């Protein structure tokens, strides 16, 4: 399949034209308008420092439907012990920086370049990107971030500095999704780690159907707050 080169126009090819790995297009920019358009169509940027911007729409897609979330017993005990304090949208920049500098990504290279950090921090300021933070003794222990459009949340990355911190953040996200009527959490790529929490792969057709059914508008959202 050909890889499409984007122009200055705010337009993407249909995700069905993505290659077998999910690569769809190259070029463009990381402006808020282009990012919002991309996510609304199930497309996201993923590239390394020094490379052109690459746009992806993989299939199958890993998704978490909040009602299907599975909370492992050991993690439930950790959460119930009060080991962590969990917040939302209070430290977005710190969370994305934590994801970018997580030990494995520093060693192997990260796609969360300074350009990406700036772009998603801008989305957060505009009400489109959100974070869940997990704290221990006043220090950020882990968290996650992603993009929210109407009733869909597109998860981008998570990190942990303390055992179970990112898992606790994921649990809080699933609970918040149920409370706020989020229909689906996009987890992008399949990992054994995420499969433990009730995620499942869905076809491109089903994924696009979820977007069509649950994104009626792309208006900014209020800052998230946990109960």
Residue pairs with C-beta under 8 A, 6 or more apart in sequence:
1 17
1 18
1 19
1 20
2 17
3 19
3 23
3 24
3 25
3 26
4 12
4 13
4 17
4 24
4 25
4 26
5 25
5 26
5 27
6 12
6 25
6 26
6 27
6 28
6 55
7 27
7 28
10 33
10 34
10 37
11 37
12 24
12 25
12 37
12 38
12 41
12 43
12 55
13 24
13 25
15 24
15 41
15 42
15 43
15 57
15 59
15 204
15 208
16 204
17 24
18 24
18 56
18 57
18 58
18 59
21 56
21 58
22 56
22 57
22 58
22 59
23 54
23 55
23 56
24 43
24 55
24 56
24 57
25 43
25 54
25 55
26 52
26 53
26 54
26 55
27 52
27 53
28 34
28 53
28 55
29 53
30 45
30 53
30 115
30 116
30 118
30 119
31 119
32 119
32 122
32 123
32 126
32 128
35 45
35 119
35 123
35 128
35 147
36 123
36 128
36 147
36 149
36 218
38 44
38 45
38 55
39 147
39 149
39 154
40 149
40 211
40 215
40 218
41 57
41 211
42 57
42 61
42 186
42 207
42 208
42 211
43 55
43 56
43 57
44 55
44 56
44 57
44 154
44 156
44 188
45 53
45 54
45 55
45 56
45 116
46 54
46 55
46 56
46 111
47 53
47 54
47 111
47 113
48 109
48 110
48 111
48 113
49 109
49 110
49 113
57 204
58 188
58 189
59 203
59 204
59 207
60 190
60 201
60 202
60 203
60 204
60 207
61 186
61 187
61 188
61 201
61 202
61 203
61 204
61 207
62 186
62 187
62 188
62 189
62 190
62 191
62 194
62 195
62 199
62 200
62 201
63 184
63 185
63 186
63 187
63 199
63 200
63 201
63 202
63 207
63 210
64 174
64 184
64 185
64 187
64 194
64 197
64 198
64 199
65 183
65 184
65 185
65 198
65 200
66 174
66 175
66 177
66 178
66 182
66 183
66 184
66 185
67 178
68 198
68 200
69 171
69 174
69 197
69 198
70 196
70 197
70 198
71 79
71 171
71 197
72 196
72 197
75 164
75 167
75 168
75 171
78 84
78 164
78 168
79 168
79 171
83 136
83 164
83 168
84 134
84 135
84 136
84 141
84 162
84 164
84 165
84 168
85 134
85 135
85 136
86 132
86 133
86 134
86 135
86 168
86 169
86 172
86 226
87 132
87 133
87 135
87 226
88 130
88 131
88 132
88 133
88 172
88 176
88 223
88 224
88 225
88 226
89 124
89 130
89 131
89 223
89 224
89 225
90 131
90 133
91 131
91 133
91 140
91 143
92 120
92 121
92 124
92 129
92 130
92 131
92 145
93 117
93 121
93 124
94 133
94 140
94 143
95 131
95 132
95 133
95 140
95 143
95 144
95 145
95 159
96 112
96 117
96 120
96 121
96 131
96 145
96 157
97 117
98 140
98 142
98 143
98 159
98 161
99 105
99 112
99 143
99 144
99 145
99 156
99 157
99 158
99 159
100 110
100 112
100 113
100 116
100 117
101 110
102 110
102 159
102 160
105 112
112 157
120 129
120 145
120 147
120 156
121 129
123 129
123 147
124 130
124 131
124 145
126 220
127 220
127 221
127 222
127 223
128 147
128 148
128 149
128 218
128 220
128 221
129 145
129 146
129 147
129 148
130 145
130 146
130 147
130 148
130 153
130 221
130 223
130 224
131 143
131 144
131 145
132 143
132 144
132 145
132 169
132 170
132 172
132 173
132 176
132 224
133 140
133 143
133 169
134 140
134 141
134 142
134 143
134 160
134 162
134 165
134 166
134 168
134 169
134 172
135 141
136 162
136 165
139 161
140 161
141 160
141 161
141 162
141 165
142 158
142 159
142 160
142 161
142 162
142 165
142 166
142 168
142 169
143 158
143 159
143 165
143 166
143 169
144 155
144 156
144 157
144 158
144 159
144 166
144 169
144 170
144 173
145 156
145 157
145 158
146 153
146 154
146 155
146 156
146 157
146 185
146 186
147 153
147 154
147 156
148 154
148 182
148 221
149 215
149 218
150 214
150 215
150 216
150 217
150 218
150 219
151 181
151 182
151 183
151 184
151 214
151 215
152 182
152 183
152 184
152 185
152 186
152 210
152 211
152 214
152 215
153 173
153 177
153 182
153 184
153 185
153 186
154 185
154 186
154 188
155 173
155 185
155 186
155 187
155 188
156 188
158 166
158 169
158 170
159 166
160 166
160 167
167 197
170 197
172 226
173 185
174 185
174 197
176 182
176 224
176 226
177 185
179 227
180 224
183 210
183 213
183 214
184 210
184 214
186 207
187 194
187 199
190 199
190 201
202 210
